Amino acid sequence: MIFFLQLFVIFCFIIVIIALFREKTDFLTYSVLAMLAAAAATFLFSPTPFSIEEFILAIDWPVIFFLISVFTIVVILEEQLIFQEIASRITKKFHTNTRRFFWVICLISTLSAAFIEDISVAVIFIPMIISTSEKMKINPTPILLGMTICINLAATLTPFGSAQNILIASKFTLSITWFFASLSIYFIIATLLTLSLLDYFVLKKHLREIWIPHCEEYDESLESEHIKEHELIILEEPINQKVFYRNLGTLLFFFIMLIIIPDILFVGLLGMLLFVFVNPRRSESGKRKPDISYYFKKVDFKLPFFFISLFVLVFCFEKVGLITIIATFVVSIAPANIFLLSVLILVISSILSAFLDNVPVTVLFIPIIQVLISSGFSSVPLLIAFILGINLGGNFLPQGSAADMMTLELSTKYCVEGMNYKKLLKIGGLFALLHILLGIAYLAIIIFIFF
């Protein structure tokens, strides 16, 4: 019976993975369905009895509420056009120098992705890049490549740079200080090397090229003036400067709290409330009042509910003995050498994250890392390898990163013919390999010096 129960739970998890790959399928519907099926089967047929309350306790609620808080903050900042104003100031200041524009826009978008969701960065910066490139008559492909490839690097810098980082930081109590101390050197070297190589081998070829987009879809969009009006709002219409600097100050205070206060639940909820009070809404009576309900209506709750489904599925894995089987197998094949083990984790997690969604891979890997640490292996190199692998693998295949797919979608929409799947697969894959090799070298140095 237990064998068939294990197969059924694995089948439910596979359904979630397949749903994630089907773009036209609502993955959340199938995730919740798979969660309920696995939970019901585990509760009814598990050889070890347990209460229904344990399902609730298995959910990492601080992570869920932190995600909701961060998404609400991003909605508020987007509503106030804060990120758009930052991008607009960059493009206005550096649009006359192609190389400088390339470096500044790529660095700023990369740093932004260390603090907000990568797909939000793509949606904000890609229209800026293409619109400014059109005015400068330069090909935006090298700039789009730089931004897209470096976004995945940015996720390694902070515990909230990606959804998987939030999970890892919560499970292993890793602070932003730990991330900076452990990964900032790698991030700086990898980012500067990546942009330097793109500058020399890609941007240099397009410097004298005159680029004018032309395709039927683009012409139609210009005739309707829908896209053009949107770009003018972002690039040319200034926002209230008091609102802009007030939100920047609040954002800086929020980052400081994340650094000095280890409790992400408290910081997330407090930061969300601060932004709500800093950005009151005008009511029907004409008075401006804090209105968190308005912003909640705009928050995308799919990811928090998806996380809940994964937490319950992993709990089912644990109750039916699958986690023990996987962990025992990993320990049995794990090299005794900490460097070889770290490289193994880096390579396997990066390959899996290239083909599968990062979050399910992270949720499954966390118990394995916990077992390895409890077996006596040092936690720091294992966690560095895990964080690098799970975040960097997305560049191997465009479908391994939501930001990559958004870049391709918007490039097609704005007629950037040079930015296609084949090009991103080739160049992104080469840089993903470079980043993995850099990660191995970085691990070798860390282990040699400190362990």
PABA-659411 format. One line per 4 residues: number of its first residue (from 1); their letters; for each residue x, y, z of C-alpha. Coordinates in nm, 4 decimals. Example, Ala and Ser with C-alpha at 12.3 -4.5 7.8 and 13.67 -1.06 7.14 Angstrom:
2
1	AS	1.2300:-0.4500:0.7800; 1.3670:-0.1060:0.7140
// end
This chain:
451
1	MIFF	0.0000:0.0000:0.0000; 0.2733:0.2486:0.0942; 0.4441:0.1966:-0.2421; 0.1280:0.2890:-0.4349
5	LQLF	0.0717:0.5859:-0.2049; 0.4238:0.7095:-0.2795; 0.3623:0.6697:-0.6526; 0.0378:0.8657:-0.6243
9	VIFC	0.2040:1.1543:-0.4377; 0.4828:1.1649:-0.6981; 0.2160:1.1663:-0.9710; 0.0472:1.4671:-0.8064
13	FIIV	0.3786:1.6524:-0.7988; 0.4394:1.5726:-1.1676; 0.0971:1.7209:-1.2507; 0.2126:2.0501:-1.0964
17	IIAL	0.5318:2.0463:-1.3053; 0.3414:1.9745:-1.6278; 0.0887:2.2505:-1.5530; 0.3738:2.4998:-1.5102
21	FREK	0.5035:2.4172:-1.8590; 0.1691:2.4622:-2.0336; 0.1386:2.8363:-2.0921; -0.2356:2.8312:-2.1683
25	TDFL	-0.3143:2.6268:-1.8565; -0.3961:2.7875:-1.5234; -0.1213:2.6180:-1.3230; -0.2735:2.7274:-0.9918
29	TYSV	-0.5931:2.5290:-1.0556; -0.3970:2.2093:-1.1104; -0.1579:2.2866:-0.8227; -0.4456:2.3175:-0.5756
33	LAML	-0.6129:2.0084:-0.7218; -0.2894:1.8057:-0.6931; -0.2354:1.9335:-0.3383; -0.5853:1.8285:-0.2268
37	AAAA	-0.5557:1.4869:-0.3927; -0.2150:1.4155:-0.2366; -0.3263:1.5465:0.1034; -0.6437:1.3369:0.1048
41	ATFL	-0.4589:1.0206:0.0002; -0.1819:1.0787:0.2544; -0.4282:1.1479:0.5375; -0.6383:0.8401:0.4619
45	FSPT	-0.3697:0.5847:0.3804; -0.0492:0.6975:0.5542; 0.0822:0.4273:0.7914; 0.1639:0.6994:1.0454
49	PFSI	-0.1531:0.8696:1.1763; -0.1519:1.2497:1.2045; -0.4024:1.5323:1.2457; -0.5378:1.7656:0.9812
53	EEFI	-0.3868:2.0572:1.1757; -0.0413:1.9316:1.0759; -0.1172:2.0271:0.7150; -0.1730:2.3851:0.8291
57	LAID	0.1434:2.3846:1.0415; 0.3454:2.2491:0.7461; 0.2875:2.5762:0.5585; 0.5590:2.8343:0.6149
61	WPVI	0.3245:3.1224:0.6920; 0.5959:3.3874:0.7471; 0.7098:3.3275:0.3874; 0.3522:3.3506:0.2570
65	FFLI	0.2781:3.6779:0.4340; 0.6170:3.8228:0.3412; 0.5446:3.7480:-0.0256; 0.2052:3.9181:-0.0004
69	SVFT	0.3648:4.2173:0.1728; 0.6402:4.2538:-0.0892; 0.3959:4.2154:-0.3790; 0.1755:4.4852:-0.2227
73	IVVI	0.4746:4.7193:-0.1888; 0.5662:4.6609:-0.5546; 0.2056:4.7318:-0.6595; 0.2142:5.0608:-0.4666
77	LEEQ	0.5472:5.1639:-0.6191; 0.4256:5.0756:-0.9678; 0.1015:5.2635:-0.9066; 0.3060:5.5717:-0.8161
81	LIFQ	0.5368:5.5162:-1.1201; 0.8459:5.5113:-0.8973; 1.0369:5.2475:-1.0958; 0.9297:5.4072:-1.4224
85	EIAS	1.0586:5.7445:-1.3029; 1.3963:5.5930:-1.2113; 1.4231:5.4274:-1.5529; 1.3099:5.7470:-1.7257
89	RITK	1.5793:5.9533:-1.5529; 1.8425:5.7022:-1.6587; 1.7359:5.7048:-2.0242; 1.7189:6.0857:-2.0397
93	KFHT	2.0632:6.1259:-1.8874; 2.2537:5.8636:-2.0863; 2.0643:5.8295:-2.4155; 2.3299:6.0193:-2.6118
97	NTRR	2.6095:5.7684:-2.5342; 2.5371:5.4137:-2.6463; 2.8058:5.2365:-2.4448; 2.7351:5.4346:-2.1280
101	FFWV	2.3617:5.3782:-2.1753; 2.4274:5.0025:-2.2078; 2.6277:4.9864:-1.8846; 2.4043:5.2101:-1.6750
105	ICLI	2.0693:5.0602:-1.7789; 2.2003:4.7032:-1.7374; 2.3529:4.7729:-1.3945; 2.0454:4.9560:-1.2638
109	STLS	1.8016:4.6929:-1.3915; 2.0228:4.4178:-1.2449; 2.0370:4.5858:-0.9049; 1.6610:4.6417:-0.9199
113	AAFI	1.6109:4.2684:-0.9784; 1.7944:4.2007:-0.6519; 1.5054:4.3648:-0.4674; 1.1934:4.3236:-0.6817
117	EDIS	1.0558:4.0382:-0.8908; 1.2561:3.9767:-1.2085; 0.9534:3.9789:-1.4365; 0.8525:4.3218:-1.2971
121	VAVI	1.1996:4.4510:-1.3859; 1.1605:4.3163:-1.7387; 0.8176:4.4752:-1.7859; 0.9441:4.8130:-1.6609
125	FIPM	1.2816:4.8341:-1.8349; 1.2284:4.6612:-2.1713; 0.9906:4.9259:-2.3160; 1.2353:5.1921:-2.1907
129	IIST	1.5286:5.0263:-2.3615; 1.3481:4.9756:-2.6912; 1.1929:5.3223:-2.6982; 1.5249:5.4944:-2.6211
133	SEKM	1.7087:5.2734:-2.8716; 1.4585:5.3745:-3.1390; 1.5240:5.7426:-3.0682; 1.9008:5.6800:-3.0776
137	KINP	1.8556:5.4569:-3.3860; 2.0646:5.1813:-3.2204; 1.9870:4.8116:-3.2052; 1.8506:4.7300:-2.8554
141	TPIL	1.9463:4.3598:-2.8787; 2.2809:4.3867:-2.6880; 2.1173:4.5917:-2.4123; 1.8259:4.3492:-2.3829
145	LGMT	2.0711:4.0591:-2.3639; 2.2713:4.2316:-2.0910; 1.9633:4.3057:-1.8826; 1.8056:3.9620:-1.9292
149	ICIN	2.1185:3.7588:-1.8562; 2.2190:3.9671:-1.5534; 1.8716:3.9540:-1.3960; 1.9329:3.5936:-1.2912
153	LAAT	2.2664:3.6960:-1.1402; 2.0881:3.9610:-0.9344; 1.8806:3.6953:-0.7606; 2.1943:3.5671:-0.5860
157	LTPF	2.2583:3.8939:-0.4022; 1.9688:3.9170:-0.1546; 1.7345:3.6807:0.0326; 1.4356:3.8417:-0.1419
161	GSAQ	1.5858:3.8571:-0.4910; 1.3716:3.5609:-0.5972; 1.0918:3.3458:-0.4597; 1.3321:3.0546:-0.4133
165	NILI	1.5700:3.2743:-0.2130; 1.2894:3.3685:0.0244; 1.2244:2.9993:0.0852; 1.5912:2.9178:0.1401
169	ASKF	1.6505:3.2170:0.3665; 1.3462:3.1310:0.5763; 1.4350:2.7631:0.6188; 1.8005:2.8254:0.7054
173	TLSI	1.7545:3.1648:0.8802; 1.9819:3.3495:0.6381; 1.9869:3.7285:0.6710; 2.0608:3.9871:0.4057
177	TWFF	2.3976:4.0344:0.5775; 2.4750:3.6645:0.5190; 2.3907:3.6997:0.1496; 2.6082:4.0085:0.1089
181	ASLS	2.9002:3.8500:0.2957; 2.8753:3.5165:0.1142; 2.7747:3.6106:-0.2406; 2.8403:3.9795:-0.3114
185	IYFI	3.1939:3.9165:-0.4435; 3.0641:3.6498:-0.6824; 2.7809:3.8804:-0.7943; 3.0155:4.1731:-0.8654
189	IATL	3.2702:3.9633:-1.0578; 3.0081:3.7727:-1.2589; 2.8071:4.0846:-1.3465; 3.1056:4.2948:-1.4548
193	LTLS	3.2562:4.0071:-1.6538; 2.9238:3.9355:-1.8247; 2.8673:4.2969:-1.9272; 3.2301:4.3367:-2.0390
197	LLDY	3.2062:4.0318:-2.2644; 2.8714:4.1451:-2.4062; 3.0180:4.4913:-2.4641; 3.3176:4.3550:-2.6535
201	FVLK	3.1599:4.0722:-2.8514; 2.7993:4.1886:-2.9064; 2.7531:4.5623:-2.8488; 3.0661:4.6535:-3.0455
205	KHLR	2.9215:4.4937:-3.3601; 2.6061:4.7050:-3.3441; 2.7527:5.0461:-3.2570; 2.7517:5.1724:-3.6180
209	EIWI	2.4320:4.9979:-3.7149; 2.1256:5.2185:-3.7742; 1.8190:5.0452:-3.6326; 1.4649:5.1388:-3.7309
213	PHCE	1.1950:4.8899:-3.6274; 0.9434:4.8071:-3.8957; 0.6801:4.5378:-3.9017; 0.3062:4.5206:-3.9459
217	EYDE	0.2287:4.4832:-3.5754; 0.4517:4.7788:-3.4843; 0.3006:5.0003:-3.7524; -0.0495:4.9151:-3.6366
221	SLES	0.0437:4.9952:-3.2789; 0.1789:5.3340:-3.3871; -0.1416:5.4050:-3.5780; -0.3498:5.3275:-3.2718
225	EHIK	-0.0975:5.5239:-3.0615; -0.1616:5.2870:-2.7718; 0.2012:5.1868:-2.7194; 0.3333:5.5322:-2.8039
229	EHEL	0.1077:5.7003:-2.5480; 0.2156:5.4507:-2.2839; 0.5811:5.5188:-2.3554; 0.5288:5.8951:-2.3382
233	IILE	0.3671:5.8593:-1.9969; 0.6657:5.6650:-1.8725; 0.9419:5.8628:-2.0377; 0.8257:6.2217:-2.0556
237	EPIN	0.5490:6.2915:-1.8034; 0.7097:6.3777:-1.4677; 0.5567:6.2493:-1.1480; 0.5098:6.4477:-0.8298
241	QKVF	0.8617:6.4927:-0.6926; 0.7455:6.4877:-0.3302; 0.5748:6.1549:-0.3893; 0.8842:6.0226:-0.5663
245	YRNL	1.1326:6.1114:-0.2924; 0.8917:6.0146:-0.0132; 0.8617:5.6651:-0.1601; 1.2367:5.6401:-0.2178
249	GTLL	1.2942:5.7283:0.1479; 1.0401:5.4706:0.2616; 1.1990:5.2100:0.0344; 1.5427:5.2839:0.1820
253	FFFI	1.4008:5.2528:0.5353; 1.2404:4.9205:0.4382; 1.5765:4.7865:0.3150; 1.7456:4.9012:0.6373
257	MLII	1.4826:4.7168:0.8411; 1.5425:4.4015:0.6375; 1.9124:4.4259:0.7216; 1.8857:4.4892:1.0965
261	IPDI	1.5670:4.2936:1.1829; 1.5815:3.9174:1.1148; 1.2041:3.8582:1.1347; 1.0793:3.8836:0.7729
265	LFVG	0.7146:3.8516:0.8794; 0.7308:4.1591:1.1041; 0.9389:4.3628:0.8571; 0.7190:4.2681:0.5628
269	LLGM	0.3918:4.3627:0.7305; 0.5361:4.6825:0.8807; 0.6899:4.7858:0.5477; 0.3606:4.7230:0.3673
273	LLFV	0.1699:4.9392:0.6176; 0.4286:5.2175:0.5903; 0.3870:5.2329:0.2122; 0.0073:5.2281:0.2469
277	FVNP	0.0175:5.5269:0.4837; 0.2777:5.7105:0.2732; 0.0525:5.6704:-0.0338; -0.3047:5.7456:0.0822
281	RRSE	-0.5896:5.7161:-0.1656; -0.8460:5.9896:-0.2291; -1.1872:5.8742:-0.1080; -1.5282:5.9702:-0.2499
285	SGKR	-1.5502:6.2513:0.0051; -1.2297:6.4005:-0.1315; -1.0143:6.3195:0.1699; -0.6957:6.1168:0.1333
289	KPDI	-0.6915:5.8067:0.3534; -0.4807:5.4882:0.3738; -0.6551:5.2160:0.1723; -0.4858:4.8767:0.1826
293	SYYF	-0.7952:4.7106:0.0333; -0.7442:4.9022:-0.2923; -0.3895:4.7719:-0.3310; -0.4860:4.4164:-0.2331
297	KKVD	-0.7213:4.4130:-0.5322; -0.4196:4.4636:-0.7589; -0.1888:4.2088:-0.5946; -0.1318:3.8826:-0.7817
301	FKLP	-0.1964:3.6130:-0.5213; -0.1107:3.3202:-0.7503; 0.2422:3.2721:-0.6177; 0.1477:3.2683:-0.2445
305	FFFI	-0.1239:3.0089:-0.3129; 0.1198:2.8114:-0.5272; 0.3660:2.8120:-0.2371; 0.0938:2.6818:-0.0051
309	SLFV	0.0293:2.3940:-0.2462; 0.4000:2.3097:-0.2590; 0.4391:2.3195:0.1193; 0.1534:2.0718:0.1577
313	LVFC	0.2886:1.8486:-0.1204; 0.6316:1.8359:0.0424; 0.4627:1.7537:0.3748; 0.2951:1.4608:0.1954
317	FEKV	0.6367:1.3573:0.0588; 0.7649:1.3519:0.4147; 0.4705:1.1581:0.5591; 0.4845:0.8819:0.2977
321	GLIT	0.8617:0.8437:0.3409; 0.9768:0.9892:0.0069; 1.1944:1.2584:0.1651; 1.3743:0.9940:0.3717
325	IIAT	1.4328:0.7794:0.0627; 1.5673:1.0739:-0.1401; 1.7857:1.1997:0.1444; 1.9270:0.8521:0.2146
329	FVVS	2.0100:0.8085:-0.1534; 2.1799:1.1490:-0.1738; 2.3845:1.0833:0.1400; 2.4895:0.7414:0.0068
333	IAPA	2.6234:0.8880:-0.3199; 2.7482:1.2160:-0.1734; 3.1268:1.2575:-0.1896; 3.2991:1.2904:0.1460
337	NIFL	3.4881:1.5918:0.0077; 3.2944:1.9136:0.0776; 3.4142:2.0762:-0.2460; 3.3005:1.7863:-0.4662
341	LSVL	2.9685:1.7722:-0.2823; 2.9149:2.1467:-0.3279; 2.9959:2.1219:-0.7000; 2.7523:1.8299:-0.7313
345	ILVI	2.4740:2.0358:-0.5707; 2.5565:2.3382:-0.7871; 2.5490:2.1391:-1.1120; 2.2396:1.9288:-1.0356
349	SSIL	2.0301:2.2206:-0.9061; 2.1282:2.4403:-1.2029; 2.0389:2.1696:-1.4556; 1.7038:2.0988:-1.2879
353	SAFL	1.6182:2.4697:-1.2650; 1.6884:2.5026:-1.6381; 1.4173:2.2484:-1.7234; 1.1778:2.2857:-1.4290
357	DNVP	1.0326:2.5767:-1.2375; 1.2773:2.6949:-0.9704; 1.0319:2.6941:-0.6808; 0.9361:2.3212:-0.6857
361	VTVL	1.3029:2.2275:-0.7289; 1.3912:2.4459:-0.4299; 1.1181:2.2984:-0.2111; 1.2357:1.9448:-0.2883
365	FIPI	1.6052:2.0257:-0.2406; 1.5703:2.1995:0.0969; 1.5162:1.8759:0.2990; 1.8138:1.7198:0.1194
369	IQVL	2.0390:2.0120:0.2127; 1.9108:1.9910:0.5704; 2.0008:1.6210:0.5874; 2.3497:1.6850:0.4481
373	ISSG	2.4110:1.9619:0.7019; 2.2860:1.7443:0.9882; 2.5219:1.4695:0.8650; 2.8186:1.6906:0.9506
377	FSSV	2.8867:1.8833:0.6286; 2.9542:2.2559:0.6619; 2.6448:2.4594:0.5780; 2.8056:2.7660:0.4136
381	PLLI	2.9521:2.6083:0.0953; 2.6452:2.3864:0.0515; 2.4078:2.6833:0.0761; 2.6232:2.8963:-0.1557
385	AFIL	2.6235:2.6147:-0.4115; 2.2483:2.5658:-0.3727; 2.1644:2.9365:-0.4110; 2.3918:2.9771:-0.7131
389	GINL	2.2643:2.6650:-0.8866; 1.8960:2.7274:-0.8304; 1.9190:3.0886:-0.9565; 2.1714:3.0603:-1.2399
393	GGNF	2.0258:2.7603:-1.4212; 1.7457:2.9730:-1.5671; 1.9811:3.1121:-1.8330; 2.0459:2.7687:-1.9872
397	LPQG	1.7016:2.7675:-2.1492; 1.4778:3.0736:-2.2034; 1.1783:2.8863:-2.0633; 1.3710:2.8358:-1.7409
401	SAAD	1.3238:3.2051:-1.6531; 1.0054:3.4134:-1.6560; 1.2139:3.7249:-1.7291; 1.3670:3.5573:-2.0363
405	MMTL	1.0253:3.4681:-2.1738; 0.8981:3.8214:-2.1082; 1.1996:3.9624:-2.2957; 1.1203:3.7453:-2.5967
409	ELST	0.7515:3.8336:-2.5845; 0.8095:4.2097:-2.5667; 1.0889:4.1944:-2.8251; 0.8469:4.0337:-3.0688
413	KYCV	0.5812:4.2912:-2.9832; 0.8214:4.5798:-3.0468; 0.9789:4.4184:-3.3558; 1.3315:4.3626:-3.2235
417	EGMN	1.4099:4.0923:-3.4783; 1.7613:4.0270:-3.3459; 1.6291:3.9300:-3.0045; 1.4801:3.5878:-3.0727
421	YKKL	1.4649:3.2475:-2.9046; 1.7634:3.1086:-3.0943; 1.9881:3.4005:-3.0009; 1.8853:3.4002:-2.6350
425	LKIG	1.9289:3.0226:-2.6189; 2.2791:3.0432:-2.7667; 2.4149:3.3454:-2.5789; 2.2190:3.2845:-2.2578
429	GLFA	2.3337:2.9208:-2.2503; 2.6985:3.0190:-2.2978; 2.6791:3.2710:-2.0152; 2.4952:3.0239:-1.7927
433	LLHI	2.7861:2.7830:-1.8438; 3.0322:3.0642:-1.7681; 2.8414:3.1544:-1.4501; 2.8416:2.7919:-1.3342
437	LLGI	3.2174:2.7635:-1.3957; 3.2688:3.0888:-1.2052; 3.0571:2.9436:-0.9263; 3.2771:2.6345:-0.9086
441	AYLA	3.5902:2.8501:-0.8973; 3.4315:3.0698:-0.6299; 3.3443:2.7641:-0.4195; 3.7004:2.6330:-0.4558
445	IIIF	3.8422:2.9617:-0.3248; 3.5899:2.9863:-0.0380; 3.6515:2.6275:0.0744; 4.0307:2.6572:0.0385
449	IFF	4.0450:2.9755:0.2479; 3.7839:2.9097:0.5159; 3.7372:2.5308:0.5406
// end
